[in-house]
Amino acid sequence: MLQLAIRCQPRVPLDPDELEGWLELEVKDLRAQAPHATVRLSRLTQGRPDAHLDIGWLIELELDPDEPLLAGDRLPQALRDMRLLGLQPTLLTPTPPTAHTNGQAA
């Protein structure tokens, strides 16, 4: 299984609930296009003594390497749409094993 994550941070002052609603629809569409994959959406918050600050969202994907979702344009389209809505998406991918790590987690 291939694991990817997209960290989304708001760049413009929009209602977080509106952005989250759009992200929920996007995740639902990604799940429909990759029914054997795992796609999760989490809201990221930072706790403070007086409040919790919303700092963005994390979309986690666990896909088979042969998944059509990876070969097509769907993920690049999702990233583009996130940027157009005022989010700053960051695609997080695993680093390939090196001679120093020998495939083991550091």
N, C-alpha and C positions, 0 to 999 in steps of 0.2 A: 504494500500500500504506500502511496505517495501522500505525504502530509504537507499542506500549504496553509498559510494563514494570511488574512488581509486585515491590517489594522487601519481603522478609519477614524480620523480626527476631524472635527469640524473646523473649517477655515473661515466661515462667515457666521454672523450671529443669526442663526435660525433656531426655531423651536426644536429641541432634541427629540420630542415625541414625533414630530413630522418626519424627521430624518430616520428615526428608528422604524416608523411605519413603512417608509419606502424600502429600507434595508430588509425588513421582514418579507415584503413582497418579492424582493430580489432573491433572497434565500429560498423562498418557496419555489420560484422559477428554476433556480439552480438545482434544487432537489428533484424537480419534475424532469429535468433534462439529464440527470444522473441518478436514477432511482436506486442503484446499488452503492452509491457513495454515502458518506456521512457528511452532512453540512450543518454546522451549528453557528448560532449568532449569540454573542454575549455582550452585554453593556459593561463598559469599563468605568469604574468610579474610583475616586480617591477620597478616603475618609479624612475628615477633619473633626476636631472636637465640637465644632458648632454646626457642621453640615457635611453632606456628601457632595462632591463635585463630579459631574459627568464629564469624562475626558475622552469619550469615544466608544467605539465598538470593535469587536474582534469577530471575524468570520473565519471559522476553522473548516477546512476541507480535508477529508481522507478519501482519496480516489485510487482506483486501480490504474496502473500506468497506461493501460490501453483504453481508458475511459475517453469516449468521444468529446467530452467537455474540455479535455486538455488539448485535443487536436484542432478544435474549431475556433471560432472567433468569440465565443460566448464570454469567456473570462476577460479578454481584453475589452469587450464591449461594456461589461460590468464595471471595470476599473475606469473607463472613460466616462460612463454615466455618473459614477461617484464624484469624479472631478467636476463635472458640469453642475452637479447639485451643491457644490461647495464643500465637499469632503476632501480630505487629503489621504488617499489610500496608499498604504505601504504593503507591498507583497513580501511576505516572509517565507523563505524556503529553507529546507535543510541544507547544510553545507555538505559537500561530498567528502567522503573519508580521505584522509591524507596519510602519507607514510608515518607521520608523527602520531596520529590518533589510531591508526590501524583499524578504522571502522568503529572504534569505541568512543563513547561519549566522554568529552573532556571534563 
